């Protein structure tokens, strides 16, 4: 399917996005910083999705569509934070579903054809799900996988920078309000040792949350994302902020081996299951 999204379409949506975000004015600096955090995250996810898309050989129209999805994927976060003072969906509202409501309410996609709107809305709706729906078009699944990969790359960027550079200054929004204790939950360890994405319901500590982010390596869809993850050293950074134990060593050796195998199979021209 040929995707007809031009520079003007993209420019109009960028302008509408910025106008919407500008409506969130917080009197307290820490609250405004968290609004800015999500705006900047959205822009970097745009950079990530273009990096991955170009590596996959996408055409210009496909790249513009991908960039719109990336720009709008977290548009629900601003209202979520304004209302609930958290980015944790379980303590507030599903930010993807809220985002779709906002996209429709403010008509940010006004002027686009219905089929293009659907190609933007559905990947946004799916981007934070534990797994993608089985019954979807290949095009929708492809762009859903693309936004999930691009999103992970920048969440790793934000959180590893925070863990390494916060100098004791806490941001409970980034930490999801979790206790910063040394212990790790057995259910979290078990998920990782079985190559599963950690179930967010099992998080009890900040270290559990760090391990959930490590488990994302098992949910990367494209080899260029794996390569970029390794290039940026995210696993090494995560390892440096977790306690020493045999289980932790095993987890990181397994995660690193998994990524090397992904790249190795791609170089040999093999499919990877």
N, C-alpha and C positions, 0 to 999 in steps of 0.2 A: 504493500500500500504506500503510495506516494503521500508524504506529509507536507502540506502547504502552510508553513508558518514563516512569515517574512520578518525582516528587521523591524518594520513598523509595528507589527503585532507584539513583538517582544518589548519594544521601547514603550509602548502604551501600558503594558502590564507592569513593567518596572516602575513607571511613574505612579500608577495607581497603588502599587505595593508600598512605595515610599510615603505616599500621601496617607495611606491607612496607618502605617506604623507611627507616623508623626502625630497621630491623634492621641497616642499614649504618653502623657506627660505626668511624671511622678514627682512629688515634692521632695521625697527623700532620695538622696543620691544612690543608696544601695539598691532601691527598687528600680530606679531609672537605669542603673548599670545592668540589671538583669533583663530589662527590655532591650537594651543595646546588645547584650550578649546574644539574644536570639536573632536580632536583625543581622549582626555580623556573621553568626553561624549560617544563616540562610544564604548570605552572599558567598561564603566560602564553599558551601555545598554546591552552589552553581559552578564554581571553579572546578570542584572535584568531578562533577557529573560531565563537564566538558572534557576534562582530562581523560576520563574513562571512555567516554563516547568516541573521542578522536582516536584513541588507541584501538577501539573496536571497528573503526572505519565508517562511522555514521556520516550520513550526508547532512548538508547544512540545515535543511528543514527539520530533520530528526534531532539535530543538536539544539536548535532553538526550542523545539517542543520539550526536550529534556531540561533545558535551562528554566523554562517556565514552571515545570513540575518542581524543580529544586527550589526555585524562588518562593513558591507558595506552599511547600510541603509542611511547614511549621506555622502557617499563618494563624492557626488556632491558639498557638502558645501565648500570644500577646493578651488576648482576652482571658485566657486561662489564668495567667499570672495576675492580671489586674483584679480578677474576681477572687482567686483562691490563694494567692501568694505562694504558689508551688508549681513546679513542672512535673509533679508526680501524678499521673493519670488516676491511679488507684485512690488517691486522696482528693480528687477533684472531678475531672471529666475527661473523656477520651479526646485528646487534642486533635486527632485526625478528623473525627466526626464533627467536632466543633469547627474545625477549619473548613470543611465542606459547607457547613451552614453559613459561615462568614463569606466564603467565596460567592455563594448564591445571594446572600443578603446585600452585599455591597456591589454586586454585579461586576466584579473585577475582570471577568472574562467576556463582558458585553461586547458584541460585534464579531465574536468567533463563531464558526459553524458548530452545530450541535455535536457532530461526531468528534471534532477536535476537543470540545469542552469535556466530553466523556473520557477521552484519552488522557486528559490532565487530571480530572477529578478522581478517577478510579485508582490510579497509582498512589495519589495522595491519601485516599481512604485506607489503602492497604499498607502504607509504608511502615506503620508501627505495630503491625500484627505479628503474632508469634510465628505464623506461617502464612504463605499466600494461598488463596483459594484455588482449588483444583479446577473448577469450572470457570475458566476465563479465556479470553482470546490470547493468542501468542504475543500479539503486539502489546496488550495491556500487561501481561506477565513480564515481558522484556523490560518495559519502562518501570515497572514496579521493582524489579530486581536492580535496575540501574540506580534508582533513587535510594534504595536500601543500602547499597554499597557506598554511594557518595556520602550519605548521611553518617554512616559508621566512621568513615575516614575523618570527618571533622569532629564527631563526638570524641573519638580517641584524641584528637588534637587538643580539644578544650580540656578534657579531663586530665590527660597526662601533664599538660602545662600547669594545671591547677595543683595537682598532687606534688609536682616538683618545685613549683615557684610560689606557693601560697605563703610560705614562711610563717606558718602558724595562724594566718588570718583565715577564718572559716567562712565559707559560703554554704549555708545549709541547703540552699536551692540546688547547687551542684551535687552536694552530698546526699540529696534526697532525705535529709533529716535522720540519716542512719547513725548509729553509735560508732565512734572511731575506736573500736577495740581490736585487739590482736587476733582473737579467735575467729575461726572459719566454720560455717555451718556444714555438717556432713552431707546434707542434700545437695548443696552447691558443689562440693567436691565430687560427689557421685555423678552428677550431671556431666561435669567436665571429663571425668575419666571414661565416660561412655560416649564421648564426642557429641554431647547434646548441648543445645543452648540452655543456659541456666534459667530456671523458672523464676521469674521476678517475685513470685509469692514466697519464695524461700529465703529472700534476703533479710538478714538480721543485723548485719554490720557493714561498715564502709568497705571492709576487705571483701565481703561477699559481693558487693557491687563491682569492685575492681575485677573480681573473677568472672562475673557475668560479662563484663566487657572483653575479657580474654576469650570467652566462649564464642564470641562473634566471629572468630576466624573460621569456625565451622559453618558459618552462614554467609560467607562471601561468594558471590555468584560469578564473578569474572576474574580471569587471571591478571589483567592489568591492575585490578584492585588489590589482589594479593601482592603483586610486585611493589605497588606503591606503599602498602602496609609495611613491607619489609624494608623498603628504602627509607621510610620515615622513622624506623626503629621503634614502633609503638609497643611491640611485645617486650623489648628490652627495657623500655621505660616503665611499663607496668610491672615487670619483674622487680625493678629496683625499689618499688614502693610497697612490696608485699613481704611478709615475714619469711624467714628461712625454714624450710621443712622438706622432708623427702617427698611429700605429696605435692608441694608447690613445684619442686624441681621436676617431678614426673609430668605434671600438667604442662609446664612450659616447654619441656623437651618434646612432648607429644604435639603441642600446638605448632611449634616450629617445624617439626617433621611433616606435619599435615600441609603446611604452606609450601615447603620444598617439593613435596609430592605433587601438589597442584601444578606448580610451575614445570616440573619435570615431565608430567604427562602431557601438558600442552606442547612442550618442545618436541615431544615424540609424536605429536599429532593424534594422541589418544583422547577418547572421550573420558570425562571424569564424572563418576557417579557420586 
